[in-house]
């Protein structure tokens, strides 16, 4: 009995901060207070009038879409070369290309800030895209490599021996077989870019900011339930992407474990 | 595939790696060894001035020590809370297990800003804890946020999924038959846990400790928002020096210190993991 209660308590500890955002987003109070004195749509309406946050959300969405497409376009050829290239030192190459994930984002952000400042890339789309690619590429590369590793080379060899050109083998055999991996890589790249905040904090400028950064700045200066409304929408958004992914491909299969 | 084709396919990825990773990191390292003029321009010629300033000021020695100790404390607490949860998930039936896994890992899909904000709702000045304690008759509930307590509570919860993942990976070697054997030979539950379960899950514990420690040292959003500018850790200081004070050489030096802590931790982990394999 005590055992069960303890487990329930631990689960509550783990999930409460996200769960409580929902009732708080319907608070009618001016500040964060528990329990809310009354419930209303006040903060969702306020959200509608908050142009800065809306613009930031749009920026994040566009950036995440662009970064996802670029990640696939860059990581797919690289994964193919690493999986089928047959040259030596592929493990070290993979280690180099995924190394950014091992370093603290605060250090990566600072390193980018110093370099970007010299080239006027701070607060630019190009700068933000580079910064996000830095961390989405390793994820995409890993997922795509795993997907490629599960395709038996014999299938491709069979197609080639029957006279298919390398491009045709890839388009007609390899790509269709690794579709779940491509979808998973796209979803992970999108979520990583859309949620990225620390590196972005260093690279955004007064004219161009992302949603997580705008939220961070807002929470830093004011604590009202507005961010609860944004958070509730974001949680539902993430959930929708994951469910969509789960419908299209089993996540477990896609990551290959 | 011809080597030339392979190189061509790799070129874009290598270019991004060079432009956004290798070159900026090399530049960062060199910043730590250059002087700065009062206007903020980098002076030519190598200089150890930044390091001298860093070692001269006891604030930084304290900052590094506090960061390491706080991270160790957070990691230990995370392990303590995640272990029973992970064990429960590991022992659950297959269908419940999947559901519990999703519950444990879903916080990872949600932005750190959102999760930290959730803690402001709970720990804030008129938050959940305050109102519960007030209702229970506590006149002046202790302040839970914008101090070290809030930072530690927030970090433990935010890093728990990583610990649970590592522990579950380690539990793979844990055959229920071992526990049953120990129990049937008369070992009380506590002894089974201490003598059978715990030693077998040691690799998972070690992995989780490494992962959570490293993530705590580099975490920034949670200490910044829950610390309210009153809790000083390595990551928050790097940000302040880079963005507020604009002392990039000092921020670069502190970054190298953080990387050194990472290096030492990884080295220790490698040694312990090898020792464990041989044991």
Interface residues (C-beta under 8 A of the other chain):
Chain A: X6 X7 X10 X11 X13 X14 X15 X16 X17 X18 X19 X20 X21 X24 X31 X32 X33 X34 X35 X73 X74 X75 X77 X78 X80 X81 X82 X84 X85 X86 X87 X93 X96 X97 X99 X100 X102 X103 X104 X105 X106 X107 X108 X110 X111 X112 X113 X114 X115 X130 X131 X133 X134 X137 X141 X166 X191 X195 X197 X198 X201 X202 X212 X215 X216 X219 X220 X223 X227 X228 X231 X234 X235 X238 X239 X242
Chain B: X1 X3 X5 X6 X7 X8 X9 X10 X12 X13 X14 X16 X17 X19 X20 X21 X23 X24 X25 X27 X28 X31 X81 X84 X85 X88 X103 X104 X106 X107 X109 X110 X111 X112 X113 X114 X115 X116 X117 X118 X119 X120 X121 X122 X124 X126 X127 X128 X130 X131 X157 X160 X161 X214 X217 X218 X220 X221 X224 X225 X235 X238 X239 X242 X243 X248 X251 X252 X255 X258 X259 X262
